Amino acid sequence: MTTTAFISHADCLKHEMGAHHPERPARIAAIEDQLAVSGVGQRLTRFDAPLATDEQLARVHPAEYVRAIREVAPRSGTIHLDPDTAMNPHTLQAALRAAGAAVLAVDLVLSRNFASAFCAVRPPGHHACRARPMGFCIFNNVAVAARHALEAHGLERVAIIDFDVHHGNGTEDIFENDARVVMASIFQHPFYPYSGTDNPAPNMFNVPLAAGSGSRELQEAVRETWLPALNDFSPQLIVFSAGFDAHAEDDMAMLRFGDADYAWVTEQVKAVADRHAQGGMVSMLEGGYALSALGRSAIQHIKVMAGL
Ligand SMILES: [Zn+2]
């Protein structure tokens, strides 16, 4: 029996924001390449991401926001939602698949058919606020996953782990003071989007890291802040915002993680999941722009989730 589901969709490769945009279709291909080369891909069970429904999105985003995104989606050409975030004629479908992957992942894990699920989807989601697209993100995929677990499956406690180099300001906007959710994160600070440090809500366990921080600072953050908070909270499901842009080879930012750090952090969180959540973990791709490092790091993360 395989323990990990792998969810993606061809539509996620058709969303493009311009020739030189770092959040590009080749990112998914880089993960696929490493899955094939490492042999890990053969150990996973693949699923196509369904489209998220309006009801699933409405647990996170106001209906008017979803309607506005549908209405501005272009039939041809490209439109900009913010200076970094654009839509082509395929973007709406890709965004609905990305959020739909989150829903399917939660269903597969909470039905106990799989211990965990990784979603190789784009656009990413953690900068998307309740009613604002931002930073390459349109719908907040991890938030859709968490709210689906809480509201469709009746869970009472979900933890979100965000190890992307950027602060997940959208996820914080959605869940601050929602006592059913704890969010534990690291991010480079000061850095885009310049949030997460000014009086975070009590359910937010944010650890800002200075430029140049690496394994040692990550381990300190996880041991001193994340693990006590997570063990206190006793989550019934863990959802990762899995961004791989804190890697030393990724010049989007200036943290210095290596491939092995992604295995290590996943092991620490998996121990929490095994202890409190019957091992249940859902992981959504966020950033990661150095293609080789992204592929290698994602495989480290997936291997630990899958117990390989
Ligand atoms: Zn990022």
Boltz pocket constraint, residues with backbone or C-beta under 6 A from the ligand:
constraints:
  - pocket:
      binder: B
      contacts: [[A, 164], [A, 165], [A, 166], [A, 243], [A, 245], [A, 286], [A, 287], [A, 288]]
      max_distance: 6.0
